[in-house]
Amino acid sequence: MTQFEQAQESAKLGTLKTPDVSVEGRTIDYFGYQLSVHKFNLSLMAKGMKFRGITFAQIKKYYGLKGRSAADCLKQFEGIMDQYKKSLNNL
């Protein structure tokens, strides 16, 4: 189980309190927000940019991605995003 999956499970069980995320005055899902920010970061990393505060290795470890570069892992990450969106629709 990846760290992302563990965090989701802990939030469901109530052992992890996720921060409230507000956009335009309404609250949005924390994990969805996290996925979108990390997709933005990973997409730019695939083009050769670096970020302060987060590294490719951290994203790779958190989501359990396999590959040598951000470009290699981007498709896998998009698959994780799709699975998460489907799981939200099934609720």
Secondary structure as the mmCIF struct_conf table of DSSP 4:
data_model
#
loop_
_struct_conf.conf_type_id
_struct_conf.id
_struct_conf.beg_label_comp_id
_struct_conf.beg_label_asym_id
_struct_conf.beg_label_seq_id
_struct_conf.end_label_comp_id
_struct_conf.end_label_asym_id
_struct_conf.end_label_seq_id
HELX_RH_AL_P HELX_RH_AL_P1 GLN A 3 LEU A 13
TURN_TY1_P TURN_TY1_P1 GLY A 14 GLY A 14
BEND BEND1 THR A 15 LEU A 16
HELX_LH_PP_P HELX_LH_PP_P1 THR A 18 ASP A 20
STRN STRN1 VAL A 21 VAL A 23
TURN_TY1_P TURN_TY1_P2 GLU A 24 GLY A 25
STRN STRN2 ARG A 26 ILE A 28
HELX_RH_AL_P HELX_RH_AL_P2 TYR A 30 ALA A 46
TURN_TY1_P TURN_TY1_P3 LYS A 47 GLY A 48
BEND BEND2 ARG A 52 GLY A 53
HELX_RH_AL_P HELX_RH_AL_P3 PHE A 56 TYR A 63
TURN_TY1_P TURN_TY1_P4 GLY A 64 GLY A 64
BEND BEND3 GLY A 67 SER A 69
HELX_RH_AL_P HELX_RH_AL_P4 ALA A 70 ASN A 89
TURN_TY1_P TURN_TY1_P5 ASN A 90 ASN A 90
#
